[in-house]
Amino acid sequence: MTEACENAVLQYLSTSSDATIEDTFPWSASQNLDHLRVIGAVKSLHTEGYVATDELATSYFEPSKEALQILKDGSQEILVFKALTESGKLSLPELQAKVGKDVAKIGMGNCMRSKWIQKDGGDLVPTKQFEEVNDEVQDALKALELGNYAQDSIDEKLTQVLKRRKLITLKTLKSLKVARGASYAPERVKKAADLTKEMLDSGAWKTTPFKPYNFSTLGEKVGGGYLHPLLKVRAEFRKILMEMGFEEMPTNKWVESSFWNFDSLFQPQSHPARDAHDTFFIKEPAQTISVPEEYYERVKTMHESGGSGSIGYRYDFKREEAMKNLLRTHTTAVSSQMLYKLANQEGGFQPARYYSIDRVFRNETMDATHLCEFHQVEGLVADYDLSLGDLIGTIETFFNKIGITELRFKPAFNPYTEPSMEIFGYHPDLKKWTEIGNSGMFRPEMLAPMGLPENVRVIAWGLSLERPTMIKYRIKNIRDLFGHKVEMARTRTAPICRFDAVAKD
């Protein structure tokens, strides 16, 4: 349709005597073309110099539906006056029944104002003959109609009356005067925007007209990648832990066996956490391929009959239960493998500090603070003769570096740590103590089967990555931080995360 409008404009300019379209609005009507499409075509031609244009503006009045009805039947006051002159007198209910409630309401008021009628008791009676009054409103609308509703078709006084009664609305019609431009041609030649391989192969580029290149125009803004708030906090945590001498563990394997996730941690096979209501088990492949057999036997013995001062759990350890694959419920599954390698490396055991920050999965009910998958931060220290004081000191050092100085420790129970402690920090915004992590010393029943020396102790602590991130960025609902409901704009606008260590007096 736009191309047809372009051709019609160019052909008319080539054949008309004055090579000009005086006004595109009446011209479009004469050519049976949509005026808005003609305007679009003319503006497109103007950008390439085919035509020259001048803007035109014409003001006119647009009649309302009520005005069109008055043109047909007469104004409300004339209809009321006519009904009264025909009947002699009418009560208000009789008048409303004769002309309608709306007509009676408007017409009676205007008739009273013009003193065409008056009240006689409870009736309305005319004060003039029908031939003595004129329907000025209808006459004014007819005058506008004869002038095609041009703004200057009737005097200002009548215009104000019609506007006050909302019978007409002032509109402005914008159109164009069109003449030949500097680059006028009877037919528009499309210019190529890009140089293509086909043009180069055929040599068509030599004769093909190209659009001029605008060197001052800026290109489209290139969108780069943005770090998620979780990644910003993770980067800051990694920096702090490496400053404390910790080495990162490989945690890129999300699927683990029940053996490494539970059994190696001296967690009984009847523990509720190993139920499908708490853990995501893998259907295919349902079982792991292999585990270190000599280590498996030592773990089995520890579960069934104990050792290192423990009597074990006194149950039949089942291989099929240990071989089940699952989505790891904690990164401690990786910690157990690292400790096993540390105990069996060439040259014997050497003290080490390990940390991990990665995703874990638990079959939990989702709410504002819980998801089925989240990130766990874990740190452990393996060395000779460590004590609970070393654990508390390491934890305080870490949390001081992320700006949490007020800590409390509460005794707790974990299957693979003894003693165990929950870590609480004071939340300055909530004005209360909030649980921020868990900690403990790995039990001898877990460490002995690995082959670690008897006087080696392992201290460990863990916390989620999401909770400190929510506190840092003032996010109340975890689903606004992680998952499919996250607002992408938040990722682009999230500030850099920085934890300032607070020096203690």
C-alpha positions in Angstrom: 0.0 0.0 0.0 2.9 2.4 0.8 4.5 1.7 -2.5 1.2 2.4 -4.3 1.0 5.8 -2.5 4.6 6.6 -3.5 3.9 5.8 -7.2 0.7 7.8 -7.2 2.4 10.9 -5.8 5.3 10.7 -8.2 3.1 10.1 -11.2 0.8 13.0 -10.3 3.7 15.3 -9.9 5.1 14.3 -13.4 1.7 14.8 -15.1 0.1 17.8 -13.3 0.5 21.2 -14.9 2.0 22.9 -11.8 3.8 19.8 -10.5 2.3 20.4 -7.1 -0.2 18.7 -4.8 -1.7 21.7 -3.0 -3.1 19.7 -0.1 -2.7 16.0 0.5 -6.0 15.6 2.3 -8.5 16.4 -0.5 -6.0 14.9 -3.0 -6.0 11.5 -1.1 -9.8 11.5 -1.2 -9.8 12.1 -4.9 -7.4 9.3 -5.5 -9.2 6.9 -3.1 -6.1 6.6 -0.9 -5.7 6.6 2.8 -4.5 10.0 3.9 -2.2 8.7 6.7 -0.5 6.3 4.3 0.0 9.1 1.8 1.6 11.2 4.5 3.9 8.3 5.4 4.9 7.8 1.7 5.5 11.5 1.2 7.8 11.7 4.2 9.7 8.7 3.0 10.2 10.3 -0.4 11.2 13.6 1.2 14.1 11.9 3.0 15.7 11.0 -0.3 15.0 14.4 -2.0 12.3 13.1 -4.4 9.8 15.7 -3.1 9.7 19.0 -1.2 7.0 19.6 1.4 5.3 22.3 3.4 3.2 21.6 6.5 -0.5 22.6 6.4 -2.9 22.8 9.3 -6.7 23.3 9.0 -9.0 23.7 12.0 -12.6 22.4 11.8 -15.4 21.4 14.0 -16.5 17.8 14.4 -20.2 17.3 15.2 -21.2 14.9 18.0 -23.9 12.2 17.6 -26.3 14.5 19.4 -25.6 17.2 16.9 -26.3 14.9 14.0 -29.6 14.0 15.6 -30.5 17.7 16.0 -29.7 18.3 12.3 -32.3 15.6 11.5 -35.1 16.2 14.0 -34.4 19.7 15.4 -33.0 20.8 18.8 -34.5 19.6 22.1 -36.1 23.0 22.9 -37.9 23.0 19.5 -39.2 19.5 20.1 -40.5 20.5 23.5 -42.0 23.8 22.3 -43.7 22.0 19.3 -45.2 19.4 21.6 -46.6 22.2 23.9 -48.0 24.3 21.0 -49.7 21.2 19.6 -51.3 20.3 22.9 -51.8 23.7 24.5 -50.5 22.6 27.8 -48.9 19.5 29.3 -47.8 18.4 32.7 -44.2 17.3 33.1 -45.0 13.6 33.1 -47.1 14.1 30.0 -44.3 16.0 28.3 -41.7 13.3 29.2 -44.0 10.6 27.8 -44.5 12.6 24.5 -40.8 13.6 23.8 -38.8 11.4 26.1 -37.1 12.2 29.5 -33.8 13.3 28.1 -35.3 15.6 25.5 -37.8 17.0 28.0 -35.0 17.7 30.6 -32.7 19.7 28.2 -35.5 21.2 26.1 -37.6 22.5 29.0 -34.7 24.3 30.5 -33.7 26.0 27.3 -37.3 27.0 26.6 -37.7 28.5 30.0 -34.4 30.4 29.6 -35.6 31.8 26.2 -39.1 32.6 27.7 -40.9 30.4 25.2 -42.9 28.6 27.9 -44.0 29.2 31.4 -45.5 27.3 34.3 -49.2 27.4 34.9 -49.9 25.6 38.1 -48.6 22.1 37.6 -48.6 22.4 33.8 -46.4 23.9 31.1 -47.8 26.3 28.6 -46.3 28.1 25.5 -46.0 31.9 25.6 -45.5 32.3 21.8 -46.7 30.8 18.6 -44.6 28.1 16.9 -44.0 30.4 13.9 -42.5 33.1 16.2 -39.4 31.1 17.2 -36.3 29.9 15.3 -34.2 26.9 15.9 -30.9 28.7 16.2 -29.0 25.6 17.2 -30.1 23.6 14.2 -29.4 26.6 11.9 -25.9 27.0 13.3 -25.2 23.3 12.7 -26.5 23.6 9.2 -24.3 26.6 8.6 -21.3 24.6 9.8 -22.4 21.7 7.5 -22.5 24.0 4.5 -19.0 25.2 5.3 -17.7 21.7 5.8 -17.5 22.5 9.5 -14.7 25.0 9.0 -13.8 27.0 12.0 -14.9 30.3 10.5 -18.2 29.1 9.1 -20.4 30.7 11.8 -20.0 33.6 14.3 -18.1 33.1 17.5 -21.2 33.6 19.7 -23.0 30.6 18.2 -19.8 28.6 18.2 -19.5 29.1 21.9 -23.1 27.9 22.4 -22.5 24.8 20.4 -19.2 24.1 22.2 -20.8 24.6 25.6 -23.6 22.1 24.8 -20.8 19.7 23.6 -22.3 19.5 20.2 -19.1 20.2 18.4 -15.4 19.6 19.1 -12.5 21.6 17.5 -10.1 19.4 15.6 -7.0 20.2 13.7 -6.2 18.4 10.4 -2.5 18.3 9.5 -1.6 17.7 5.9 1.2 18.6 3.4 1.7 20.6 0.3 4.0 18.6 -2.0 6.2 19.7 -4.9 9.1 18.2 -6.8 12.3 17.9 -4.9 15.9 18.3 -6.0 16.3 14.5 -6.7 12.8 14.1 -8.3 12.2 11.2 -10.6 8.9 9.7 -11.9 9.8 6.4 -10.3 11.5 5.7 -7.0 14.7 3.6 -7.2 15.4 1.7 -4.1 18.9 2.2 -2.8 20.9 -0.7 -1.3 21.8 -0.4 2.4 24.6 -3.1 2.4 27.3 -4.3 0.1 26.7 -8.0 -0.4 28.8 -10.9 -1.7 26.5 -11.3 -4.7 27.1 -7.7 -5.7 30.9 -8.2 -5.6 30.7 -11.5 -7.5 28.5 -10.0 -10.3 30.0 -6.5 -10.4 26.5 -5.0 -9.7 28.1 -2.8 -7.0 29.5 -0.6 -9.7 26.0 0.6 -10.8 23.9 0.0 -7.7 22.9 3.2 -5.9 23.6 3.0 -2.1 22.1 4.9 0.8 24.5 7.5 2.1 26.3 6.5 5.3 25.7 8.7 8.3 29.0 8.7 10.2 27.6 10.8 13.0 25.0 8.3 14.0 25.8 6.1 17.0 25.5 2.4 16.7 23.1 0.3 18.8 24.2 -0.1 22.4 25.9 -3.5 22.8 24.6 -5.3 25.8 27.4 -7.1 27.8 27.2 -9.8 30.4 26.4 -9.0 34.0 27.3 -10.7 37.2 24.4 -12.0 39.3 24.3 -10.7 42.9 25.0 -14.3 44.1 28.2 -14.4 41.9 29.3 -11.0 43.3 29.0 -12.3 46.9 30.6 -15.6 45.9 33.6 -13.7 44.4 34.0 -11.7 47.6 33.8 -14.9 49.8 36.4 -16.7 47.7 38.7 -13.8 48.0 38.3 -13.8 51.8 38.8 -17.5 52.2 41.9 -17.5 50.0 43.3 -14.7 52.1 42.9 -17.0 55.1 44.9 -19.7 53.3 42.1 -22.0 52.1 42.3 -24.0 48.8 39.1 -24.4 46.7 37.8 -28.0 46.4 36.5 -29.3 43.0 32.7 -29.2 43.3 31.6 -29.4 39.6 29.9 -32.8 40.1 26.3 -32.3 41.2 25.4 -36.0 41.2 26.9 -38.0 44.0 26.5 -41.5 45.4 24.8 -42.1 48.7 28.1 -43.6 49.8 30.0 -40.3 49.6 26.9 -38.1 50.5 25.8 -40.1 53.6 27.7 -43.3 54.4 31.2 -41.8 54.5 29.9 -39.1 56.8 28.8 -41.8 59.3 25.2 -41.0 58.6 23.0 -44.1 59.2 21.1 -45.6 56.2 17.9 -45.3 58.2 18.3 -41.5 58.7 15.2 -39.4 57.7 17.4 -37.2 55.4 17.9 -40.2 53.1 14.2 -40.4 52.4 12.7 -39.4 49.0 10.8 -36.6 50.8 14.1 -34.9 51.6 16.5 -36.0 48.8 16.3 -36.1 45.0 17.3 -39.6 43.9 18.4 -40.2 40.3 16.4 -42.6 38.2 18.9 -43.1 35.3 21.6 -44.1 36.1 20.1 -45.2 39.5 23.4 -46.5 40.9 27.1 -45.4 40.9 29.7 -47.5 39.1 32.2 -48.0 41.9 33.7 -46.7 45.2 37.0 -47.5 46.7 36.4 -51.1 47.9 38.8 -51.2 50.9 37.4 -47.9 52.1 33.9 -49.1 51.5 34.6 -52.1 53.8 36.0 -50.0 56.6 33.0 -47.7 56.4 30.6 -50.7 56.5 32.4 -52.1 59.5 32.2 -48.7 61.3 28.4 -48.6 60.7 27.8 -52.2 61.7 30.1 -52.7 64.7 31.9 -49.4 65.3 35.5 -48.7 66.1 37.7 -45.8 67.5 35.7 -46.0 70.8 32.3 -46.3 69.1 29.9 -49.2 69.0 28.5 -48.2 65.6 24.8 -48.3 64.7 24.4 -52.1 65.0 22.4 -52.7 61.7 23.1 -54.6 58.5 24.8 -52.1 56.1 23.3 -52.5 52.6 25.4 -52.1 49.5 22.4 -51.3 47.2 21.5 -48.4 49.5 25.1 -47.0 49.5 25.3 -47.2 45.6 22.2 -45.1 45.0 22.8 -41.9 43.0 21.3 -38.6 44.1 21.6 -34.8 43.7 24.1 -33.9 46.5 22.4 -32.5 49.5 25.5 -30.7 50.8 29.1 -30.0 49.5 30.3 -32.1 52.5 30.1 -35.0 50.1 33.1 -33.4 48.3 34.8 -32.7 51.6 34.7 -36.4 52.5 36.4 -37.3 49.2 39.1 -34.7 49.7 39.8 -35.9 53.2 40.1 -39.5 51.9 42.6 -38.4 49.2 44.5 -36.3 51.8 44.8 -39.4 54.0 46.0 -41.6 51.2 48.3 -39.3 49.2 51.9 -40.1 48.6 54.1 -38.9 51.4 51.4 -39.3 54.0 49.0 -36.8 55.5 49.8 -33.1 55.3 47.7 -30.4 57.1 45.3 -28.6 54.7 42.6 -26.0 54.5 39.8 -26.5 52.0 36.7 -24.5 51.0 33.9 -24.9 48.5 31.0 -22.7 47.3 28.6 -24.5 45.0 25.0 -25.6 44.5 23.2 -28.3 46.5 19.7 -29.8 46.3 17.1 -30.7 48.8 13.5 -31.7 48.4 12.0 -28.9 50.6 8.8 -26.9 50.5 9.5 -23.6 48.8 8.7 -20.4 50.5 10.2 -16.9 51.0 13.4 -18.2 52.5 13.7 -21.8 51.1 14.2 -23.3 47.6 14.8 -26.8 46.4 18.3 -25.7 45.3 20.7 -23.2 46.8 24.4 -22.5 47.3 26.4 -23.7 50.3 29.6 -22.2 51.5 31.8 -24.7 53.4 35.2 -24.5 55.0 37.3 -27.1 56.7 40.7 -27.4 58.4 42.5 -30.7 58.8 45.5 -30.6 61.2 47.0 -32.2 64.3 45.4 -31.8 67.7 42.8 -29.1 66.7 40.2 -28.1 69.4 36.9 -26.5 69.7 38.7 -23.2 70.3 40.4 -23.4 66.9 37.0 -23.9 65.3 35.5 -20.9 67.1 38.5 -18.7 66.3 38.4 -19.7 62.6 34.7 -19.0 62.4 35.1 -15.6 64.1 37.9 -14.6 61.7 35.8 -15.5 58.7 32.7 -13.7 59.8 34.6 -10.6 61.0 36.0 -10.3 57.5 32.5 -10.1 56.1 31.5 -7.6 58.7 29.6 -9.7 61.2 31.2 -9.2 64.5 28.5 -10.2 67.0 28.4 -14.0 67.1 26.8 -16.6 69.4 27.2 -20.3 69.4 24.6 -22.8 70.4 25.1 -26.6 70.9 23.5 -28.7 68.2 23.4 -32.2 66.8 24.8 -33.4 63.5 25.4 -37.1 62.5 29.0 -36.5 61.4 30.2 -33.8 63.8 30.7 -33.9 67.6 30.7 -31.4 69.2 28.4 -29.4 66.9 27.4 -25.8 67.1 24.8 -23.6 65.3 26.2 -20.1 64.5 24.0 -17.0 65.2 24.7 -13.5 64.1 23.1 -10.2 65.1 21.0 -8.8 62.2 21.2 -4.9 62.5 18.2 -4.4 60.2 15.9 -7.0 61.9 17.3 -6.1 65.3 17.5 -9.8 66.3 19.8 -12.8 66.4 19.6 -14.9 63.2 21.0 -18.4 62.5 23.7 -17.9 59.8 25.5 -21.3 59.8 26.4 -24.6 61.3 29.7 -26.0 62.4 31.5 -28.8 64.3 34.4 -31.2 64.5 34.2 -34.3 62.3 33.6 -37.5 64.4 36.4 -40.1 64.7 33.9 -42.7 63.2 34.1 -40.6 60.0 37.8 -39.9 60.0 39.2 -43.3 61.1 38.0 -45.3 58.0 39.7 -42.8 55.8 43.1 -43.7 57.2 43.9 -40.3 58.8 46.4 -40.4 61.8 44.7 -40.8 65.1 45.6 -37.3 66.4 44.3 -35.5 63.3 41.2 -33.4 63.9 39.0 -31.8 61.2 37.0 -28.7 62.0 34.4 -27.4 59.6 31.6 -24.9 59.2 29.0 -24.1 56.5 26.4 -21.5 55.6 24.2 -20.7 52.6 25.3 -18.1 50.0 21.7 -16.8 49.6 21.1 -15.6 53.1 24.0 -13.2 53.4 23.3 -12.0 49.8 19.7 -11.3 50.7 20.9 -9.3 53.7 23.5 -7.5 51.7 21.1 -6.4 48.9 18.0 -6.0 51.2 16.1 -8.8 49.4 13.2 -10.2 51.4 12.1 -13.1 49.2 14.7 -15.6 48.0 12.6 -16.2 44.8 13.5 -12.6 43.8 17.2 -13.5 44.1 17.4 -17.0 42.5 15.2 -18.9 40.1 12.9 -18.2 37.1 11.1 -15.3 38.8 14.2 -13.1 39.1 13.9 -9.7 37.5 16.8 -9.4 34.9 17.0 -5.6 35.5 18.1 -6.3 39.1 21.1 -8.3 37.7 22.2 -5.3 35.5 21.8 -2.7 38.3 23.0 -4.6 41.3 26.0 -2.7 42.9 29.4 -4.3 43.4 29.5 -6.4 46.6 32.2 -5.5 49.1 32.5 -6.7 52.7 34.7 -4.5 54.8 36.5 -6.3 57.6 35.9 -4.8 61.0 38.9 -4.6 63.3 38.2 -5.6 66.8 39.6 -3.6 69.7 
